[in-house]
Amino acid sequence: METSRKHEGKLYYADECCVFRKTKELYGGLSNMASGFPLIVNGVHILSSEALYQACRFPDRLDIQEKIIKERSPMTAKMISKPFREHTRDEWDSIRIKIMRWCLRVKLAQNFIEFGRLLETTQDKPIVEDSKKDDFWGAIRDKENPNILYGVNALGRLLMELRQFYNQNRYSYEIFVVEPLNIANFDLYGHPILRIDERLKFLSFIKKHLCIDENNNNINIKNNTSVVNKKQAEAKVELNTINAVSEKSKKPKPKKNTNTNIKNKKIATNKTPQLFSDY
Ligand SMILES: Nc1c(N[C@@H]2O[C@H](COP(=O)(O)O)[C@@H](O)[C@H]2O)[nH]c(=O)[nH]c1=O
């Protein structure tokens, strides 16, 4: 049970990681707050993984689930749930990692191309949610050295686990079929959440986007533009601007790990096991 264990915080160097805070940044699509990754569960359209996760808090309260799901902004979906937190299902802290893992699996199954490509762009680097105050789902910047982040980084770790799952199971049954969690009252709008099966949708997507030239047996992709490519291009421009500015100011790069507060903390690298495989 999650509550019986203390999650270990880890130390990350931002310049070695894929860090996200704002949804419009290069890796912003990894955030649950990102729009553009719509979901459908039990036929209900849900605009973000954040709304789905928050709705899972309240399986017995259709009214609260509806309020969360009808919000257009993912952040508002989270905020609207706040006054109702006392109605959160009892064992929430012991299942929230499982629920988040399931939400991310649904996000990947239903947004395979865009979300999969985004995961690919993170290569094998640590993924970190840069948070102002939440050192459970994310990690917080050190005040003296902002290149250092410290926290459990549960969302980043689940995303690394998902990336590994994606790399090992790409185009497989497991990617497109997501089973409901085996927990009591895993319900949406009063009905048990059903298995998600995206296989047929994915096949029709492939058919629609492939242009099969029967004369020379060539297969071309009709529309190759993607949100990820656009974001990458935008981020490159942004990075060039930042580099140009920092070149001018010639500020020395902050030294690593000189702060005594963080000296004894575990440093996460891309070689550190950082998954939640046991939950
Ligand atoms: N706290 C925070 C973010 N963290 C996100 O909040 C969600 C969980 O919230 P909770 O149910 O309160 O534990 C989860 O998706 C986590 O990644 N994100 C943001 O943009 N801004 C914030 O301030």
The ligand as a Gaussian input file, in Angstrom:
#p B3LYP/6-31G(d) Opt

LIG

0 1
 N        0.233000      20.806000      -8.522000
 C        0.285000      21.238000      -9.828000
 C        0.415000      20.319000     -10.868000
 N        0.561000      19.004000     -10.611000
 C       -0.414000      18.068000     -11.099000
 O       -1.575000      18.044000     -10.289000
 C       -2.192000      16.780000     -10.382000
 C       -2.506000      16.165000      -9.051000
 O       -3.107000      17.084000      -8.239000
 P       -3.668000      16.686000      -6.799000
 O       -4.917000      15.929000      -7.062000
 O       -3.908000      18.000000      -6.144000
 O       -2.606000      15.854000      -6.131000
 C       -1.228000      15.904000     -11.165000
 O       -1.648000      15.871000     -12.510000
 C        0.067000      16.640000     -11.049000
 O        0.924000      16.329000     -12.111000
 N        0.456000      20.770000     -12.143000
 C        0.347000      22.102000     -12.424000
 O        0.400000      22.499000     -13.611000
 N        0.190000      23.002000     -11.418000
 C        0.159000      22.620000     -10.141000
 O        0.011000      23.470000      -9.255000

